[in-house]
Amino acid sequence: MTRPPTTRPTDGPADNDIPRAPESSGAWDLSTARRSAAPGQGPAAAPRARPRRGPADPVKALMHRHRDLCERAVDPLEIAAGLEAHGVTDRTAARFRHRDVFSLAEELYARVPRGTEPPRHDLEPAPQPAGRPFRVLRALLPGALCALTVTAARLTVGGARLAVIAAGAAAVGAALAYAVRRGPLRTGRGAGLPWALWLAAYAVAGNGLLAALVTGGPDGGPGGSDGWAADPAAAVGLTLAVAPATWCARLFAVRARRGLATSRGLEEFTGRSRPLLLGTVALFLSVLAAVLLTGRLAYGHGSFASAIAPGALLFLARLLALHGFAPAATAGLRAAACAEAAALALLLAGRLPGCGVLARPVTAVVEAGGAGAVPAAVCGAAGLALLARAAAVLARASAHSARPSTPEQHYTH
């Protein structure tokens, strides 16, 4: 009598139909199990694999963290500059699966929606009353008024001369204020203005006062026969230097923005912007030297080094303030102005009984290199410090982030 054949259960697959992992592996092949198991077998037929843990979208967290920056940006370059300002480098961008910060900024710019409302009226550049000739005239106006004032003062005497000097100084001051509050030298704030005024005034009249203090004077005011002599060449040269400073500032800003647009990495942009900065400073110094030399030939005397050093310092400070580094610019101007004031104060303090030793360092410098050696050394040292600072910070993309208007509109305004 034979046993009846054993029937196969119908509530599940046979043992030889259940997919098994290879003997060499201790894990299930999830795709094979899903294809082999019949529908409705439940979790016992094919064990579920644990989902992979990890950021499926690594850019999403960064997008939410910098959402305000991405929503306000007018192009990917502004996002790249903002990310760099927050410490994001090309190495950081690699962790977000991008080759550099610019590539990461392009994705953020594409993924974050921006408002469609029209730009505010107060962010638009003001209409120009005239074209390029007006801008050139605005930059040359302070130097022209100063040259006219110096010429008129040399042709008059007495009370008329004092009136000419006072009126001319007021006109030159108004022209300078108008020139630096409009166009490429505009910063929106008076960064270090009192210190800048002191340095400019010292370049014009400080050397004569210092020389008079060393010799026991002065007995009168500036320009008098018994007072101290002012430097007309320095006055005309520094005011005429407003024009090349304007053009050099615009040149640096526009070229840097173009380099930012064509660079594909922060290192490449830094390699381009730092030589551009040094070339711009060298160009300004060359033009300033030519202007000061012309003034010296026209008026017969003047200290060359004591005028070119303050001019370079003022230009570097303005360049830093233009790109958002006003505290560093103010610190450099303040240090130079305080050092010049200290030199005058030490000479005056040396006249007190028993305090003659205080005046000896300044007297030794004046006897060795003339009165112009003091501002040349002081402003030269401060200028080198600002140049080193500018070479470090103005090579960053964040220093050239986009403004409400285009770079050409902003820097030709």
FENQUI-V970058 format. One record per residue. N is the residue number from 1. RES is the residue in one letter. PHI is phi in radians with two decimals (NA if undefined). OMEGA is omega in degrees with one decimal (999 if undefined). D_FIRST is the distance of its C-alpha to the first C-alpha in Angstrom with 1 decimal. Layout:
n;res;phi;omega;d_first
N;RES;PHI;OMEGA;D_FIRST
N;RES;PHI;OMEGA;D_FIRST
//
This chain:
n;res;phi;omega;d_first
1;M;NA;-176.3;0.0
2;T;-1.68;177.8;3.7
3;R;-1.32;176.8;6.7
4;P;-1.17;179.8;9.3
5;P;-1.09;179.5;12.3
6;T;-1.31;-180.0;15.0
7;T;-1.47;179.5;18.1
8;R;-1.41;178.6;21.4
9;P;-1.04;-178.2;24.1
10;T;-1.75;-176.5;26.8
11;D;-1.65;177.7;29.6
12;G;-3.04;179.9;30.4
13;P;-1.27;177.3;30.1
14;A;-1.16;-178.2;27.4
15;D;-1.08;-178.7;28.3
16;N;-1.38;176.8;29.1
17;D;-1.63;-179.5;31.3
18;I;-1.32;-179.8;33.5
19;P;-1.17;179.8;36.6
20;R;-2.09;177.6;37.4
21;A;-1.28;176.7;40.7
22;P;-1.03;-176.9;41.3
23;E;-1.13;-178.2;40.8
24;S;-1.40;-177.0;44.5
25;S;-2.21;178.7;45.5
26;G;-1.72;-176.8;45.0
27;A;-2.12;177.1;45.7
28;W;-1.41;169.7;43.8
29;D;-1.54;-172.2;44.9
30;L;-1.10;-179.1;45.8
31;S;-1.17;177.9;46.2
32;T;-1.16;180.0;42.8
33;A;-1.12;-179.1;41.1
34;R;-1.19;179.4;42.9
35;R;-1.30;-174.0;41.9
36;S;-1.52;-175.9;38.2
37;A;-1.24;179.0;37.7
38;A;-1.38;178.1;37.0
39;P;-1.09;175.7;39.5
40;G;1.41;-177.2;39.2
41;Q;-1.37;178.5;37.2
42;G;1.44;-176.5;39.9
43;P;-1.22;-178.8;41.5
44;A;-1.31;-177.1;38.3
45;A;-1.22;-178.9;37.1
46;A;-2.46;-178.3;40.2
47;P;-1.10;-179.0;42.8
48;R;-1.33;175.8;46.3
49;A;-1.52;178.5;48.8
50;R;-1.22;179.3;52.1
51;P;-1.16;177.3;55.0
52;R;-1.19;178.8;57.7
53;R;-1.73;-179.2;60.7
54;G;2.66;-178.2;64.2
55;P;-1.27;176.9;67.0
56;A;-1.21;179.9;65.8
57;D;-2.26;-174.9;69.4
58;P;-1.18;-177.7;71.8
59;V;-1.43;-172.7;74.9
60;K;-1.11;179.4;74.2
61;A;-1.11;178.0;75.4
62;L;-1.13;179.8;78.5
63;M;-1.12;178.5;79.1
64;H;-1.23;-178.7;79.1
65;R;-1.17;-178.1;81.2
66;H;-2.00;-175.5;83.9
67;R;-1.14;179.9;83.6
68;D;-1.07;178.3;87.2
69;L;-1.08;-177.2;88.3
70;C;-1.21;-179.1;86.0
71;E;-1.27;-179.1;87.1
72;R;-1.51;-173.6;90.8
73;A;-1.17;176.8;90.6
74;V;-1.68;175.5;92.2
75;D;-2.83;-179.5;90.4
76;P;-1.06;-178.9;87.9
77;L;-1.12;179.4;90.8
78;E;-1.18;176.6;91.8
79;I;-1.15;178.3;88.2
80;A;-1.06;178.6;88.2
81;A;-1.14;178.5;91.6
82;G;-1.15;177.4;90.4
83;L;-1.10;179.0;87.2
84;E;-1.12;177.9;89.3
85;A;-1.12;177.8;91.7
86;H;-1.58;175.3;88.7
87;G;1.64;178.8;87.7
88;V;-1.43;-179.8;85.0
89;T;-2.01;177.3;85.3
90;D;-1.09;177.2;83.6
91;R;-1.17;176.0;81.4
92;T;-1.15;179.8;80.4
93;A;-1.11;178.4;79.7
94;A;-1.12;177.2;77.2
95;R;-1.24;174.9;75.1
96;F;-1.73;175.8;74.9
97;R;1.13;176.3;73.8
98;H;-2.28;-175.4;77.2
99;R;-1.31;-179.7;79.4
100;D;-2.77;-177.4;82.6
101;V;-1.18;-178.9;84.2
102;F;-1.13;177.7;85.4
103;S;-1.12;176.8;81.9
104;L;-1.11;179.2;80.7
105;A;-1.14;177.9;83.7
106;E;-1.11;177.6;83.0
107;E;-1.19;178.4;79.5
108;L;-1.09;179.8;80.9
109;Y;-1.13;-178.9;83.6
110;A;-1.32;-173.2;81.1
111;R;-1.62;-177.2;78.7
112;V;-1.58;178.5;81.2
113;P;-1.27;178.2;82.7
114;R;-2.08;-179.4;86.5
115;G;-1.15;-178.7;88.8
116;T;-1.81;-178.9;90.3
117;E;-1.22;-178.4;93.5
118;P;-1.16;-178.8;96.7
119;P;-1.12;179.3;98.4
120;R;-1.16;-176.4;100.9
121;H;-1.21;-177.1;104.5
122;D;-1.32;176.5;105.7
123;L;-1.64;-179.2;103.3
124;E;-1.46;178.3;104.7
125;P;-1.13;-179.8;107.6
126;A;-1.17;179.3;110.9
127;P;-1.12;-177.5;112.6
128;Q;-1.47;177.1;115.1
129;P;-1.21;178.1;118.7
130;A;-2.72;-177.0;119.2
131;G;-1.61;-174.7;117.4
132;R;-1.06;179.2;117.6
133;P;-1.01;179.6;121.4
134;F;-1.17;-179.9;121.3
135;R;-1.16;177.1;118.8
136;V;-1.13;179.2;120.9
137;L;-1.12;179.9;124.0
138;R;-1.11;179.9;122.2
139;A;-1.29;-178.5;121.3
140;L;-1.53;-174.1;124.8
141;L;-1.07;179.8;126.7
142;P;-1.04;179.4;126.8
143;G;-1.14;179.1;128.3
144;A;-1.13;178.8;130.8
145;L;-1.15;178.8;132.0
146;C;-1.17;177.6;132.3
147;A;-1.09;178.0;134.3
148;L;-1.14;179.6;136.6
149;T;-1.16;-180.0;137.1
150;V;-1.11;179.4;137.9
151;T;-1.12;179.5;140.4
152;A;-1.15;179.6;142.1
153;A;-1.18;178.8;142.4
154;R;-1.29;-179.0;144.1
155;L;-1.69;-177.6;146.7
156;T;-2.11;-179.9;147.6
157;V;-2.43;172.3;149.2
158;G;1.12;-178.2;149.6
159;G;-1.12;179.0;148.1
160;A;-1.12;179.5;147.1
161;R;-1.17;178.2;145.0
162;L;-1.09;178.8;143.2
163;A;-1.15;178.6;142.6
164;V;-1.12;-179.5;141.2
165;I;-1.13;-179.3;138.9
166;A;-1.14;179.5;137.6
167;A;-1.15;179.4;137.0
168;G;-1.15;178.6;135.4
169;A;-1.10;178.1;133.1
170;A;-1.14;179.7;132.0
171;A;-1.15;179.1;131.3
172;V;-1.15;177.9;129.4
173;G;-1.09;177.9;127.3
174;A;-1.15;178.9;126.4
175;A;-1.16;177.6;125.5
176;L;-1.14;179.0;123.3
177;A;-1.08;179.2;121.5
178;Y;-1.19;-177.1;120.9
179;A;-1.24;-176.5;119.7
180;V;-1.53;177.3;117.1
181;R;-1.68;176.9;115.8
182;R;-2.28;173.2;115.0
183;G;1.36;-172.5;113.3
184;P;-1.14;-180.0;111.4
185;L;-1.63;-177.6;113.1
186;R;-1.35;178.0;112.0
187;T;-2.03;-177.6;109.8
188;G;1.45;179.0;110.0
189;R;-2.68;178.8;111.5
190;G;-1.52;-176.1;114.5
191;A;-1.20;177.3;112.7
192;G;1.13;-175.3;115.3
193;L;-1.05;179.8;118.2
194;P;-1.04;179.8;120.8
195;W;-1.21;177.5;120.0
196;A;-1.13;177.9;120.2
197;L;-1.12;178.3;123.6
198;W;-1.10;-178.8;124.9
199;L;-1.09;178.5;123.8
200;A;-1.16;179.2;125.5
201;A;-1.15;179.2;128.7
202;Y;-1.17;179.2;128.8
203;A;-1.08;-178.1;128.4
204;V;-1.50;-172.5;131.5
205;A;-2.12;-174.0;133.7
206;G;-1.24;-178.7;132.1
207;N;-1.11;178.1;133.3
208;G;-1.13;178.1;136.9
209;L;-1.14;-179.8;136.6
210;L;-1.12;178.8;134.9
211;A;-1.11;179.1;137.7
212;A;-1.19;179.0;140.4
213;L;-1.16;179.3;138.8
214;V;-1.16;-177.8;138.9
215;T;-1.57;176.2;142.6
216;G;1.79;178.6;143.5
217;G;-1.60;-6.4;143.5
218;P;-1.58;177.6;142.9
219;D;-1.80;179.8;146.0
220;G;-2.44;-178.0;145.0
221;G;-1.54;-179.8;142.1
222;P;-1.19;176.0;140.2
223;G;1.53;-179.1;142.3
224;G;-1.43;-178.8;145.7
225;S;-1.21;178.4;148.3
226;D;-1.90;-179.0;147.8
227;G;-1.88;178.9;144.1
228;W;-2.07;-174.3;141.1
229;A;-1.53;173.1;140.2
230;A;-1.52;-176.6;137.2
231;D;-2.00;-179.0;135.2
232;P;-1.16;179.8;135.4
233;A;-1.13;178.0;133.4
234;A;-1.16;-179.8;130.4
235;A;-1.09;-179.1;130.7
236;V;-1.19;-177.5;130.8
237;G;-1.12;-178.2;128.1
238;L;-1.22;178.1;125.5
239;T;-1.29;174.9;126.0
240;L;-1.19;180.0;125.8
241;A;-1.24;176.1;122.6
242;V;-1.07;-179.4;120.9
243;A;-1.14;177.4;120.5
244;P;-1.13;176.4;118.7
245;A;-1.11;178.1;116.6
246;T;-1.10;-177.2;115.4
247;W;-1.20;179.6;114.6
248;C;-1.20;177.8;112.8
249;A;-1.12;178.0;110.7
250;R;-1.17;179.5;109.6
251;L;-1.04;-179.0;108.9
252;F;-1.14;-176.8;106.7
253;A;-1.14;-176.9;104.8
254;V;-1.21;179.5;104.1
255;R;-1.16;178.4;103.2
256;A;-1.15;178.4;100.9
257;R;-1.16;176.9;99.1
258;R;-1.19;176.0;98.7
259;G;-1.14;176.2;97.3
260;L;-1.15;-179.0;94.8
261;A;-1.27;-175.9;93.7
262;T;-1.77;-179.6;93.1
263;S;-1.37;179.6;91.7
264;R;-1.96;177.6;88.0
265;G;-3.03;-179.0;88.0
266;L;-1.18;178.7;90.1
267;E;-1.14;178.4;91.1
268;E;-1.16;179.0;92.3
269;F;-1.16;178.3;94.4
270;T;-1.09;177.9;95.9
271;G;-1.12;178.0;96.9
272;R;-1.54;-170.5;98.7
273;S;-1.33;-178.1;100.3
274;R;-1.17;173.2;101.9
275;P;-1.08;176.8;104.0
276;L;-1.10;177.9;104.9
277;L;-1.11;-179.2;106.2
278;L;-1.11;177.2;108.3
279;G;-1.15;178.4;109.6
280;T;-1.14;178.3;110.6
281;V;-1.10;178.7;112.4
282;A;-1.11;177.9;114.2
283;L;-1.11;179.1;115.2
284;F;-1.12;179.8;116.7
285;L;-1.10;178.8;118.5
286;S;-1.14;179.3;120.1
287;V;-1.17;178.7;121.3
288;L;-1.09;178.6;122.5
289;A;-1.10;178.6;124.4
290;A;-1.14;179.7;126.1
291;V;-1.17;179.6;127.1
292;L;-1.15;177.8;128.5
293;L;-1.15;177.0;130.4
294;T;-1.11;178.2;131.9
295;G;-1.13;178.7;133.0
296;R;-1.15;177.1;134.5
297;L;-1.20;-177.8;136.5
298;A;-1.29;-174.3;137.7
299;Y;-1.86;169.4;138.9
300;G;1.54;179.7;140.0
301;H;-2.75;-179.1;138.0
302;G;2.47;179.8;134.7
303;S;-1.59;-175.9;132.1
304;F;-1.29;-175.2;129.3
305;A;-1.17;-177.8;126.7
306;S;-1.27;177.0;127.2
307;A;-1.78;-178.4;126.5
308;I;-1.28;178.8;123.6
309;A;-1.16;175.5;121.6
310;P;-1.11;178.2;121.7
311;G;-1.10;178.1;120.9
312;A;-1.15;179.4;117.8
313;L;-1.12;179.7;116.7
314;L;-1.13;179.5;117.2
315;F;-1.17;179.7;115.2
316;L;-1.13;178.4;112.3
317;A;-1.13;179.1;112.3
318;R;-1.17;179.5;112.3
319;L;-1.13;177.2;109.5
320;L;-1.15;-179.9;107.3
321;A;-1.13;179.6;108.2
322;L;-1.07;-174.7;107.4
323;H;-1.83;171.1;103.8
324;G;1.62;-179.9;103.1
325;F;-2.10;-178.8;104.4
326;A;-1.10;179.1;107.6
327;P;-1.03;178.1;107.4
328;A;-1.14;178.6;107.6
329;A;-1.11;179.7;110.4
330;T;-1.12;179.6;112.4
331;A;-1.10;178.6;111.9
332;G;-1.14;178.4;113.4
333;L;-1.14;-178.9;116.4
334;R;-1.14;179.9;117.0
335;A;-1.10;-179.8;117.0
336;A;-1.17;-179.5;119.5
337;A;-1.13;179.3;121.7
338;C;-1.15;178.3;121.8
339;A;-1.16;177.1;122.6
340;E;-1.14;178.0;125.6
341;A;-1.13;178.7;126.8
342;A;-1.13;178.5;126.5
343;A;-1.10;177.4;128.7
344;L;-1.16;-178.7;131.4
345;A;-1.15;179.5;131.0
346;L;-1.15;177.9;131.4
347;L;-1.16;178.3;134.6
348;L;-1.22;179.2;136.0
349;A;-1.17;179.3;134.8
350;G;-1.17;178.0;136.5
351;R;-1.41;177.5;139.9
352;L;-1.24;-179.6;139.6
353;P;-1.06;178.2;141.5
354;G;1.36;-178.0;139.5
355;C;-2.00;-177.7;136.5
356;G;-1.09;-179.4;137.6
357;V;-1.15;-178.9;134.7
358;L;-1.15;-176.6;132.4
359;A;-1.51;-173.8;134.0
360;R;-1.13;179.7;133.9
361;P;-1.06;-179.2;130.5
362;V;-1.19;179.2;131.2
363;T;-1.08;179.4;134.7
364;A;-1.13;179.0;133.4
365;V;-1.14;-179.4;131.0
366;V;-1.16;179.5;133.7
367;E;-1.18;-178.6;136.2
368;A;-1.42;-174.6;133.6
369;G;-2.22;-178.6;132.2
370;G;1.54;-177.8;134.2
371;A;-1.14;-179.1;133.3
372;G;-1.27;-179.8;130.6
373;A;-1.20;-178.2;128.6
374;V;-1.18;178.5;127.4
375;P;-1.16;177.9;125.7
376;A;-1.12;179.9;124.5
377;A;-1.23;-176.5;122.8
378;V;-1.17;-178.2;121.4
379;C;-1.22;176.7;120.1
380;G;-1.13;179.1;118.9
381;A;-1.15;178.2;116.7
382;A;-1.14;178.7;115.4
383;G;-1.15;177.3;114.8
384;L;-1.14;177.5;112.8
385;A;-1.13;178.3;110.6
386;L;-1.20;177.5;110.0
387;L;-1.14;177.0;109.3
388;A;-1.12;177.8;106.6
389;R;-1.15;179.5;105.1
390;A;-1.14;178.5;105.2
391;A;-1.10;-179.9;103.6
392;A;-1.45;-171.5;100.7
393;V;-1.64;-178.5;100.1
394;L;-1.38;173.1;101.3
395;A;-1.50;178.5;98.8
396;R;-1.48;176.8;96.0
397;A;-1.18;-178.5;94.5
398;S;-1.16;178.0;94.9
399;A;-1.32;-176.9;98.7
400;H;-2.19;179.8;98.6
401;S;-1.13;-174.7;96.2
402;A;-1.15;176.1;96.9
403;R;-1.76;-179.1;99.5
404;P;-0.98;176.4;99.7
405;S;-1.86;179.1;101.6
406;T;-1.22;-178.9;101.1
407;P;-1.02;-178.8;102.7
408;E;-1.13;178.7;105.3
409;Q;-1.17;-176.5;106.3
410;H;-1.19;-171.6;106.4
411;Y;-1.52;172.8;108.4
412;T;-1.94;-177.6;110.9
413;H;-1.20;999;111.5
//
